[in-house]
Amino acid sequence: MATKSSNEVQSKKREKRTGRENLLGYGEETKPRSRNLGEIVAKYRKSKDAFSLATSAKNKLVQRQEKLGKINNQTEELEGNSEDYASLANELLKKMEKRKWWQI
């Protein structure tokens, strides 16, 4: 009878699972399968040598440096434009302070 009650408890647990658990599986029921070397190599195909990997990393670093340089130039340009805008706004404010409300 203890076996029957434990089966009932497990079936109730299965009913309470969320949709995600039903879709992806539940912890104790799913076990990772072992793969051999051939399957891993076929999946990733990264059988390059160290020199080509280093060259690829260097090229990516150069590209990143160029992107950061462009961003830096854009930032400096934006800063200059904002300073110009601020000075023009201050000049306009000083000019308008001298006028009376009916002259505006």
MOPAC internal coordinates of N, CA, C and O (Angstrom, degrees):
PM7 1SCF
backbone

  N    0.0000 0     0.00 0     0.00 0    0    0    0
  C    1.4397 1     0.00 0     0.00 0    1    0    0
  C    1.5319 1   111.06 1     0.00 0    2    1    0
  O    1.2310 1   120.40 1   148.71 1    3    2    1
  N    1.3310 1   116.83 1   -31.29 1    3    2    1
  C    1.4547 1   120.29 1   177.41 1    5    3    2
  C    1.5147 1   110.76 1   -62.98 1    6    5    3
  O    1.2310 1   120.10 1   146.65 1    7    6    5
  N    1.3091 1   117.41 1   -33.35 1    7    6    5
  C    1.4499 1   121.67 1   179.04 1    9    7    6
  C    1.5234 1   110.34 1   -67.30 1   10    9    7
  O    1.2310 1   120.65 1   138.77 1   11   10    9
  N    1.2964 1   116.36 1   -41.23 1   11   10    9
  C    1.4520 1   120.34 1   179.34 1   13   11   10
  C    1.5245 1   111.56 1   -63.99 1   14   13   11
  O    1.2310 1   120.18 1   137.95 1   15   14   13
  N    1.3107 1   117.26 1   -42.05 1   15   14   13
  C    1.4625 1   119.91 1   179.88 1   17   15   14
  C    1.5223 1   111.48 1   -67.90 1   18   17   15
  O    1.2310 1   119.81 1   143.21 1   19   18   17
  N    1.3359 1   117.97 1   -36.79 1   19   18   17
  C    1.4653 1   119.64 1   178.05 1   21   19   18
  C    1.5266 1   110.47 1   -67.88 1   22   21   19
  O    1.2310 1   120.19 1   145.10 1   23   22   21
  N    1.3366 1   117.23 1   -34.90 1   23   22   21
  C    1.4634 1   120.30 1   175.65 1   25   23   22
  C    1.5213 1   110.85 1   -65.91 1   26   25   23
  O    1.2310 1   121.18 1   140.28 1   27   26   25
  N    1.3282 1   115.35 1   -39.72 1   27   26   25
  C    1.4609 1   119.43 1   178.20 1   29   27   26
  C    1.5215 1   111.07 1   -64.38 1   30   29   27
  O    1.2310 1   120.33 1   140.57 1   31   30   29
  N    1.3217 1   116.98 1   -39.43 1   31   30   29
  C    1.4595 1   121.33 1   179.16 1   33   31   30
  C    1.5247 1   110.12 1   -64.60 1   34   33   31
  O    1.2310 1   120.37 1   136.78 1   35   34   33
  N    1.3365 1   116.90 1   -43.22 1   35   34   33
  C    1.4607 1   120.56 1   179.34 1   37   35   34
  C    1.5223 1   111.23 1   -64.73 1   38   37   35
  O    1.2310 1   120.38 1   140.33 1   39   38   37
  N    1.3259 1   116.87 1   -39.67 1   39   38   37
  C    1.4679 1   119.06 1   178.94 1   41   39   38
  C    1.5237 1   111.10 1   -66.60 1   42   41   39
  O    1.2310 1   120.22 1   144.61 1   43   42   41
  N    1.3263 1   117.19 1   -35.39 1   43   42   41
  C    1.4665 1   120.24 1   176.91 1   45   43   42
  C    1.5275 1   110.90 1   -67.21 1   46   45   43
  O    1.2310 1   120.93 1   142.82 1   47   46   45
  N    1.3456 1   115.83 1   -37.18 1   47   46   45
  C    1.4672 1   119.56 1   177.35 1   49   47   46
  C    1.5217 1   110.56 1   -63.86 1   50   49   47
  O    1.2310 1   120.25 1   139.11 1   51   50   49
  N    1.3254 1   117.14 1   -40.89 1   51   50   49
  C    1.4594 1   121.03 1   179.00 1   53   51   50
  C    1.5191 1   111.17 1   -61.94 1   54   53   51
  O    1.2310 1   120.33 1   142.24 1   55   54   53
  N    1.3183 1   116.97 1   -37.76 1   55   54   53
  C    1.4548 1   121.56 1  -179.52 1   57   55   54
  C    1.5255 1   111.69 1   -68.13 1   58   57   55
  O    1.2310 1   120.24 1   149.38 1   59   58   57
  N    1.3243 1   117.15 1   -30.62 1   59   58   57
  C    1.4629 1   121.97 1  -176.38 1   61   59   58
  C    1.5234 1   113.00 1   -83.11 1   62   61   59
  O    1.2310 1   119.18 1   171.03 1   63   62   61
  N    1.3139 1   119.18 1    -8.97 1   63   62   61
  C    1.4699 1   121.62 1  -177.21 1   65   63   62
  C    1.5206 1   111.21 1   -64.26 1   66   65   63
  O    1.2310 1   121.79 1   -27.98 1   67   66   65
  N    1.3010 1   114.18 1   152.02 1   67   66   65
  C    1.4573 1   119.80 1   179.16 1   69   67   66
  C    1.5130 1   109.65 1   -79.79 1   70   69   67
  O    1.2310 1   120.98 1    -9.16 1   71   70   69
  N    1.3117 1   115.74 1   170.84 1   71   70   69
  C    1.4537 1   120.68 1   178.58 1   73   71   70
  C    1.5136 1   112.10 1   -63.18 1   74   73   71
  O    1.2310 1   120.55 1   144.04 1   75   74   73
  N    1.3217 1   116.55 1   -35.96 1   75   74   73
  C    1.4615 1   120.79 1   179.72 1   77   75   74
  C    1.5212 1   110.60 1   -64.11 1   78   77   75
  O    1.2310 1   120.72 1   136.54 1   79   78   77
  N    1.3251 1   116.22 1   -43.46 1   79   78   77
  C    1.4575 1   119.89 1  -179.85 1   81   79   78
  C    1.5232 1   110.89 1   -66.25 1   82   81   79
  O    1.2310 1   120.36 1   142.51 1   83   82   81
  N    1.3222 1   116.91 1   -37.49 1   83   82   81
  C    1.4577 1   119.65 1   177.90 1   85   83   82
  C    1.5240 1   111.11 1   -67.11 1   86   85   83
  O    1.2310 1   120.58 1   142.85 1   87   86   85
  N    1.3248 1   116.49 1   -37.15 1   87   86   85
  C    1.4572 1   120.56 1  -178.87 1   89   87   86
  C    1.5152 1   112.23 1   -72.77 1   90   89   87
  O    1.2310 1   120.49 1   132.30 1   91   90   89
  N    1.3231 1   116.67 1   -47.70 1   91   90   89
  C    1.4597 1   120.89 1  -175.35 1   93   91   90
  C    1.5128 1   113.58 1   -90.22 1   94   93   91
  O    1.2310 1   119.76 1   164.82 1   95   94   93
  N    1.2717 1   118.06 1   -15.18 1   95   94   93
  C    1.4552 1   120.81 1  -178.09 1   97   95   94
  C    1.5100 1   110.19 1   102.29 1   98   97   95
  O    1.2310 1   121.44 1   -14.87 1   99   98   97
  N    1.3076 1   114.86 1   165.13 1   99   98   97
  C    1.4474 1   120.71 1  -177.37 1  101   99   98
  C    1.5071 1   109.03 1  -113.32 1  102  101   99
  O    1.2310 1   119.58 1   -31.18 1  103  102  101
  N    1.3170 1   118.41 1   148.82 1  103  102  101
  C    1.4543 1   125.66 1  -171.64 1  105  103  102
  C    1.5086 1   117.37 1   -43.56 1  106  105  103
  O    1.2310 1   119.42 1   121.43 1  107  106  105
  N    1.3197 1   118.71 1   -58.57 1  107  106  105
  C    1.4584 1   119.39 1  -173.41 1  109  107  106
  C    1.5210 1   112.75 1   -77.64 1  110  109  107
  O    1.2310 1   119.80 1   161.86 1  111  110  109
  N    1.3315 1   117.99 1   -18.14 1  111  110  109
  C    1.4494 1   120.18 1  -178.08 1  113  111  110
  C    1.5195 1   112.70 1   -86.60 1  114  113  111
  O    1.2310 1   119.52 1   153.11 1  115  114  113
  N    1.3182 1   118.53 1   -26.89 1  115  114  113
  C    1.4574 1   120.96 1  -178.12 1  117  115  114
  C    1.5175 1   109.30 1  -103.59 1  118  117  115
  O    1.2310 1   121.49 1   -48.21 1  119  118  117
  N    1.3007 1   114.76 1   131.79 1  119  118  117
  C    1.4590 1   120.55 1   178.41 1  121  119  118
  C    1.5255 1   108.16 1  -123.17 1  122  121  119
  O    1.2310 1   119.49 1   -41.01 1  123  122  121
  N    1.3270 1   118.58 1   138.99 1  123  122  121
  C    1.4634 1   119.25 1   178.07 1  125  123  122
  C    1.5239 1   110.13 1   -66.92 1  126  125  123
  O    1.2310 1   121.13 1   -39.80 1  127  126  125
  N    1.3074 1   115.44 1   140.20 1  127  126  125
  C    1.4564 1   117.84 1   178.73 1  129  127  126
  C    1.5178 1   108.81 1   -91.60 1  130  129  127
  O    1.2310 1   120.56 1   -33.41 1  131  130  129
  N    1.2918 1   116.54 1   146.59 1  131  130  129
  C    1.4561 1   120.36 1  -179.56 1  133  131  130
  C    1.5160 1   108.82 1   -83.66 1  134  133  131
  O    1.2310 1   121.34 1   -37.88 1  135  134  133
  N    1.3294 1   115.05 1   142.12 1  135  134  133
  C    1.4573 1   120.89 1   179.26 1  137  135  134
  C    1.5132 1   109.45 1  -115.97 1  138  137  135
  O    1.2310 1   121.12 1   -26.61 1  139  138  137
  N    1.3117 1   115.47 1   153.39 1  139  138  137
  C    1.4573 1   118.65 1   177.91 1  141  139  138
  C    1.5260 1   109.98 1   -94.31 1  142  141  139
  O    1.2310 1   120.45 1    -4.30 1  143  142  141
  N    1.3125 1   116.74 1   175.70 1  143  142  141
  C    1.4668 1   122.33 1  -175.66 1  145  143  142
  C    1.5250 1   111.33 1   -62.52 1  146  145  143
  O    1.2310 1   120.01 1   140.99 1  147  146  145
  N    1.2939 1   117.59 1   -39.01 1  147  146  145
  C    1.4639 1   120.99 1  -179.36 1  149  147  146
  C    1.5105 1   112.53 1   -61.81 1  150  149  147
  O    1.2310 1   120.09 1   138.82 1  151  150  149
  N    1.3250 1   117.43 1   -41.18 1  151  150  149
  C    1.4615 1   120.79 1   178.68 1  153  151  150
  C    1.5209 1   111.40 1   -66.20 1  154  153  151
  O    1.2310 1   120.66 1   140.61 1  155  154  153
  N    1.3152 1   116.35 1   -39.39 1  155  154  153
  C    1.4669 1   120.16 1  -179.42 1  157  155  154
  C    1.5197 1   110.55 1   -66.89 1  158  157  155
  O    1.2310 1   120.14 1   134.77 1  159  158  157
  N    1.3357 1   117.33 1   -45.23 1  159  158  157
  C    1.4665 1   121.04 1   179.83 1  161  159  158
  C    1.5188 1   110.11 1   -64.62 1  162  161  159
  O    1.2310 1   119.91 1   139.20 1  163  162  161
  N    1.3244 1   117.78 1   -40.80 1  163  162  161
  C    1.4605 1   120.86 1   178.82 1  165  163  162
  C    1.5235 1   111.39 1   -63.32 1  166  165  163
  O    1.2310 1   120.18 1   144.38 1  167  166  165
  N    1.3147 1   117.25 1   -35.62 1  167  166  165
  C    1.4595 1   121.08 1  -178.63 1  169  167  166
  C    1.5312 1   111.67 1   -71.14 1  170  169  167
  O    1.2310 1   120.23 1   134.21 1  171  170  169
  N    1.3115 1   117.17 1   -45.79 1  171  170  169
  C    1.4624 1   119.98 1  -171.11 1  173  171  170
  C    1.5197 1   113.48 1   -98.32 1  174  173  171
  O    1.2310 1   118.53 1   150.80 1  175  174  173
  N    1.2900 1   120.41 1   -29.20 1  175  174  173
  C    1.4671 1   124.60 1   178.06 1  177  175  174
  C    1.5271 1   112.99 1    45.49 1  178  177  175
  O    1.2310 1   120.14 1  -135.37 1  179  178  177
  N    1.2831 1   117.34 1    44.63 1  179  178  177
  C    1.4667 1   122.86 1   178.69 1  181  179  178
  C    1.5342 1   109.49 1  -107.42 1  182  181  179
  O    1.2310 1   120.64 1  -129.15 1  183  182  181
  N    1.2955 1   116.39 1    50.85 1  183  182  181
  C    1.4669 1   119.83 1  -177.25 1  185  183  182
  C    1.5274 1   110.92 1   -90.46 1  186  185  183
  O    1.2310 1   119.94 1  -139.95 1  187  186  185
  N    1.3204 1   117.72 1    40.05 1  187  186  185
  C    1.4611 1   122.59 1   179.07 1  189  187  186
  C    1.5198 1   109.87 1   -84.54 1  190  189  187
  O    1.2310 1   121.55 1   -20.72 1  191  190  189
  N    1.3188 1   114.63 1   159.28 1  191  190  189
  C    1.4578 1   118.71 1   177.70 1  193  191  190
  C    1.5240 1   110.43 1   -86.80 1  194  193  191
  O    1.2310 1   120.84 1    -6.48 1  195  194  193
  N    1.2907 1   115.99 1   173.52 1  195  194  193
  C    1.4691 1   121.42 1  -174.88 1  197  195  194
  C    1.5207 1   111.71 1   -65.87 1  198  197  195
  O    1.2310 1   120.10 1   144.43 1  199  198  197
  N    1.3351 1   117.41 1   -35.57 1  199  198  197
  C    1.4608 1   120.19 1  -178.29 1  201  199  198
  C    1.5238 1   111.16 1   -64.22 1  202  201  199
  O    1.2310 1   120.18 1   134.98 1  203  202  201
  N    1.3262 1   117.27 1   -45.02 1  203  202  201
  C    1.4612 1   119.38 1  -179.15 1  205  203  202
  C    1.5224 1   111.16 1   -67.64 1  206  205  203
  O    1.2310 1   120.25 1   144.93 1  207  206  205
  N    1.3245 1   117.14 1   -35.07 1  207  206  205
  C    1.4650 1   119.85 1   176.59 1  209  207  206
  C    1.5240 1   111.27 1   -66.16 1  210  209  207
  O    1.2310 1   120.51 1   139.71 1  211  210  209
  N    1.3321 1   116.63 1   -40.29 1  211  210  209
  C    1.4616 1   120.27 1   178.54 1  213  211  210
  C    1.5210 1   111.09 1   -66.54 1  214  213  211
  O    1.2310 1   120.52 1   139.92 1  215  214  213
  N    1.3257 1   116.62 1   -40.08 1  215  214  213
  C    1.4642 1   120.80 1   178.35 1  217  215  214
  C    1.5220 1   110.27 1   -63.95 1  218  217  215
  O    1.2310 1   120.56 1   137.53 1  219  218  217
  N    1.3113 1   116.54 1   -42.47 1  219  218  217
  C    1.4554 1   120.44 1   178.21 1  221  219  218
  C    1.5271 1   111.14 1   -62.56 1  222  221  219
  O    1.2310 1   120.52 1   136.91 1  223  222  221
  N    1.3165 1   116.60 1   -43.09 1  223  222  221
  C    1.4646 1   120.53 1   178.69 1  225  223  222
  C    1.5216 1   110.93 1   -63.81 1  226  225  223
  O    1.2310 1   120.30 1   141.14 1  227  226  225
  N    1.3272 1   117.03 1   -38.86 1  227  226  225
  C    1.4674 1   121.03 1   179.44 1  229  227  226
  C    1.5227 1   110.23 1   -65.80 1  230  229  227
  O    1.2310 1   120.12 1   137.63 1  231  230  229
  N    1.3341 1   117.38 1   -42.37 1  231  230  229
  C    1.4608 1   120.60 1   178.63 1  233  231  230
  C    1.5250 1   111.54 1   -62.92 1  234  233  231
  O    1.2310 1   120.60 1   138.72 1  235  234  233
  N    1.3129 1   116.46 1   -41.28 1  235  234  233
  C    1.4633 1   120.10 1   177.42 1  237  235  234
  C    1.5260 1   111.12 1   -64.40 1  238  237  235
  O    1.2310 1   120.45 1   143.15 1  239  238  237
  N    1.3231 1   116.75 1   -36.85 1  239  238  237
  C    1.4617 1   120.93 1   178.33 1  241  239  238
  C    1.5201 1   111.07 1   -65.72 1  242  241  239
  O    1.2310 1   120.41 1   139.24 1  243  242  241
  N    1.3364 1   116.81 1   -40.76 1  243  242  241
  C    1.4602 1   121.01 1   178.63 1  245  243  242
  C    1.5252 1   110.10 1   -65.13 1  246  245  243
  O    1.2310 1   120.41 1   137.53 1  247  246  245
  N    1.3349 1   116.82 1   -42.47 1  247  246  245
  C    1.4633 1   120.23 1   177.76 1  249  247  246
  C    1.5271 1   111.22 1   -61.85 1  250  249  247
  O    1.2310 1   120.91 1   139.00 1  251  250  249
  N    1.3112 1   115.87 1   -41.00 1  251  250  249
  C    1.4703 1   119.48 1   179.30 1  253  251  250
  C    1.5204 1   110.44 1   -65.53 1  254  253  251
  O    1.2310 1   120.51 1   140.03 1  255  254  253
  N    1.3308 1   116.64 1   -39.97 1  255  254  253
  C    1.4590 1   120.67 1   178.68 1  257  255  254
  C    1.5296 1   110.43 1   -62.89 1  258  257  255
  O    1.2310 1   120.17 1   139.80 1  259  258  257
  N    1.3377 1   117.28 1   -40.20 1  259  258  257
  C    1.4667 1   120.23 1   178.03 1  261  259  258
  C    1.5283 1   110.96 1   -64.16 1  262  261  259
  O    1.2310 1   120.47 1   137.03 1  263  262  261
  N    1.3262 1   116.71 1   -42.97 1  263  262  261
  C    1.4661 1   120.23 1   178.75 1  265  263  262
  C    1.5202 1   110.92 1   -62.35 1  266  265  263
  O    1.2310 1   120.47 1   136.53 1  267  266  265
  N    1.3343 1   116.70 1   -43.47 1  267  266  265
  C    1.4724 1   119.51 1   178.81 1  269  267  266
  C    1.5189 1   111.10 1   -64.65 1  270  269  267
  O    1.2310 1   120.26 1   144.29 1  271  270  269
  N    1.3349 1   117.12 1   -35.71 1  271  270  269
  C    1.4588 1   120.50 1   176.89 1  273  271  270
  C    1.5188 1   111.69 1   -63.87 1  274  273  271
  O    1.2310 1   120.54 1   137.69 1  275  274  273
  N    1.3426 1   116.58 1   -42.31 1  275  274  273
  C    1.4640 1   120.36 1   177.71 1  277  275  274
  C    1.5212 1   110.79 1   -62.90 1  278  277  275
  O    1.2310 1   120.92 1   136.94 1  279  278  277
  N    1.3164 1   115.84 1   -43.06 1  279  278  277
  C    1.4717 1   119.91 1   179.72 1  281  279  278
  C    1.5220 1   110.37 1   -63.68 1  282  281  279
  O    1.2310 1   120.46 1   140.25 1  283  282  281
  N    1.3221 1   116.72 1   -39.75 1  283  282  281
  C    1.4620 1   120.96 1   179.01 1  285  283  282
  C    1.5296 1   110.35 1   -63.53 1  286  285  283
  O    1.2310 1   120.25 1   136.43 1  287  286  285
  N    1.3471 1   117.13 1   -43.57 1  287  286  285
  C    1.4703 1   120.33 1   178.60 1  289  287  286
  C    1.5241 1   111.22 1   -63.54 1  290  289  287
  O    1.2310 1   120.44 1   138.16 1  291  290  289
  N    1.3219 1   116.76 1   -41.84 1  291  290  289
  C    1.4619 1   120.16 1   178.40 1  293  291  290
  C    1.5233 1   111.18 1   -64.07 1  294  293  291
  O    1.2310 1   120.33 1   142.85 1  295  294  293
  N    1.3225 1   116.97 1   -37.15 1  295  294  293
  C    1.4544 1   121.17 1   178.93 1  297  295  294
  C    1.5225 1   110.88 1   -65.52 1  298  297  295
  O    1.2310 1   120.83 1   136.50 1  299  298  297
  N    1.3307 1   116.02 1   -43.50 1  299  298  297
  C    1.4703 1   119.56 1   179.04 1  301  299  298
  C    1.5256 1   110.85 1   -64.70 1  302  301  299
  O    1.2310 1   120.22 1   140.66 1  303  302  301
  N    1.3380 1   117.19 1   -39.34 1  303  302  301
  C    1.4586 1   120.91 1   178.60 1  305  303  302
  C    1.5293 1   110.78 1   -65.26 1  306  305  303
  O    1.2310 1   120.75 1   137.42 1  307  306  305
  N    1.3152 1   116.16 1   -42.58 1  307  306  305
  C    1.4590 1   120.57 1   178.27 1  309  307  306
  C    1.5284 1   111.21 1   -64.03 1  310  309  307
  O    1.2310 1   120.58 1   140.50 1  311  310  309
  N    1.3134 1   116.49 1   -39.50 1  311  310  309
  C    1.4664 1   120.44 1   177.96 1  313  311  310
  C    1.5271 1   110.93 1   -63.36 1  314  313  311
  O    1.2310 1   120.59 1   136.24 1  315  314  313
  N    1.3345 1   116.47 1   -43.76 1  315  314  313
  C    1.4677 1   120.39 1   177.78 1  317  315  314
  C    1.5155 1   111.77 1   -62.61 1  318  317  315
  O    1.2310 1   120.65 1   136.71 1  319  318  317
  N    1.3298 1   116.36 1   -43.29 1  319  318  317
  C    1.4701 1   119.85 1   178.83 1  321  319  318
  C    1.5280 1   111.36 1   -63.81 1  322  321  319
  O    1.2310 1   120.14 1   141.67 1  323  322  321
  N    1.3184 1   117.34 1   -38.33 1  323  322  321
  C    1.4648 1   119.24 1   179.69 1  325  323  322
  C    1.5278 1   110.88 1   -68.61 1  326  325  323
  O    1.2310 1   120.00 1   144.29 1  327  326  325
  N    1.3268 1   117.60 1   -35.71 1  327  326  325
  C    1.4690 1   120.25 1   176.60 1  329  327  326
  C    1.5203 1   110.69 1   -66.22 1  330  329  327
  O    1.2310 1   120.07 1   140.12 1  331  330  329
  N    1.3390 1   117.47 1   -39.88 1  331  330  329
  C    1.4639 1   120.94 1   176.98 1  333  331  330
  C    1.5251 1   110.86 1   -63.00 1  334  333  331
  O    1.2310 1   120.82 1   137.29 1  335  334  333
  N    1.3244 1   116.04 1   -42.71 1  335  334  333
  C    1.4557 1   120.55 1   179.21 1  337  335  334
  C    1.5265 1   111.01 1   -63.41 1  338  337  335
  O    1.2310 1   120.79 1   138.16 1  339  338  337
  N    1.3199 1   116.10 1   -41.84 1  339  338  337
  C    1.4644 1   120.05 1   179.93 1  341  339  338
  C    1.5284 1   110.67 1   -64.33 1  342  341  339
  O    1.2310 1   119.91 1   138.88 1  343  342  341
  N    1.3159 1   117.77 1   -41.12 1  343  342  341
  C    1.4711 1   119.42 1  -179.92 1  345  343  342
  C    1.5291 1   110.94 1   -67.93 1  346  345  343
  O    1.2310 1   120.04 1   140.84 1  347  346  345
  N    1.3403 1   117.53 1   -39.16 1  347  346  345
  C    1.4657 1   119.91 1   176.80 1  349  347  346
  C    1.5253 1   110.97 1   -64.60 1  350  349  347
  O    1.2310 1   120.35 1   140.82 1  351  350  349
  N    1.3113 1   116.95 1   -39.18 1  351  350  349
  C    1.4632 1   120.30 1   178.32 1  353  351  350
  C    1.5280 1   110.87 1   -64.51 1  354  353  351
  O    1.2310 1   120.25 1   140.22 1  355  354  353
  N    1.3207 1   117.13 1   -39.78 1  355  354  353
  C    1.4735 1   120.16 1   177.31 1  357  355  354
  C    1.5160 1   111.44 1   -65.88 1  358  357  355
  O    1.2310 1   119.60 1   138.82 1  359  358  357
  N    1.3295 1   118.37 1   -41.18 1  359  358  357
  C    1.4676 1   120.77 1   177.87 1  361  359  358
  C    1.5225 1   110.81 1   -62.80 1  362  361  359
  O    1.2310 1   120.55 1   136.79 1  363  362  361
  N    1.3245 1   116.55 1   -43.21 1  363  362  361
  C    1.4613 1   120.27 1   178.50 1  365  363  362
  C    1.5249 1   111.12 1   -63.49 1  366  365  363
  O    1.2310 1   120.12 1   140.54 1  367  366  365
  N    1.3278 1   117.38 1   -39.46 1  367  366  365
  C    1.4536 1   121.51 1   178.77 1  369  367  366
  C    1.5265 1   110.67 1   -62.96 1  370  369  367
  O    1.2310 1   120.51 1   135.87 1  371  370  369
  N    1.3345 1   116.64 1   -44.13 1  371  370  369
  C    1.4773 1   119.79 1   179.17 1  373  371  370
  C    1.5170 1   111.20 1   -64.84 1  374  373  371
  O    1.2310 1   120.70 1   142.11 1  375  374  373
  N    1.3208 1   116.27 1   -37.89 1  375  374  373
  C    1.4543 1   120.48 1   179.90 1  377  375  374
  C    1.5280 1   111.00 1   -66.66 1  378  377  375
  O    1.2310 1   120.81 1   139.89 1  379  378  377
  N    1.3325 1   116.05 1   -40.11 1  379  378  377
  C    1.4582 1   120.63 1  -178.37 1  381  379  378
  C    1.5254 1   112.37 1   -75.60 1  382  381  379
  O    1.2310 1   119.55 1   155.36 1  383  382  381
  N    1.3172 1   118.47 1   -24.64 1  383  382  381
  C    1.4628 1   120.81 1   179.04 1  385  383  382
  C    1.5223 1   111.46 1   -66.93 1  386  385  383
  O    1.2310 1   120.07 1   150.35 1  387  386  385
  N    1.3216 1   117.47 1   -29.65 1  387  386  385
  C    1.4618 1   121.18 1  -177.90 1  389  387  386
  C    1.5263 1   111.59 1   -79.04 1  390  389  387
  O    1.2310 1   120.17 1   159.34 1  391  390  389
  N    1.3148 1   117.28 1   -20.66 1  391  390  389
  C    1.4541 1   120.56 1  -179.72 1  393  391  390
  C    1.5217 1   111.14 1   -84.71 1  394  393  391
  O    1.2310 1   121.49 1   -24.56 1  395  394  393
  N    1.2725 1   114.75 1   155.44 1  395  394  393
  C    1.4566 1   122.16 1   174.38 1  397  395  394
  C    1.5174 1   108.83 1   -86.50 1  398  397  395
  O    1.2310 1   120.17 1   -15.83 1  399  398  397
  N    1.3007 1   117.29 1   164.17 1  399  398  397
  C    1.4539 1   120.20 1  -175.24 1  401  399  398
  C    1.5292 1   111.84 1   -64.22 1  402  401  399
  O    1.2310 1   119.00 1   151.02 1  403  402  401
  N    1.3292 1   119.52 1   -28.98 1  403  402  401
  C    1.4586 1   121.60 1  -177.83 1  405  403  402
  C    1.5335 1   111.90 1   -81.63 1  406  405  403
  O    1.2310 1   120.01 1   167.92 1  407  406  405
  N    1.3491 1   117.58 1   -12.08 1  407  406  405
  C    1.4657 1   120.40 1   179.21 1  409  407  406
  C    1.5443 1   112.06 1   -89.49 1  410  409  407
  O    1.2310 1   120.88 1   170.16 1  411  410  409
  N    1.2828 1   115.92 1    -9.84 1  411  410  409
  C    1.4641 1   119.69 1  -178.37 1  413  411  410
  C    1.4898 1   107.66 1   -78.20 1  414  413  411
  O    1.2310 1   120.10 1   180.00 1  415  414  413

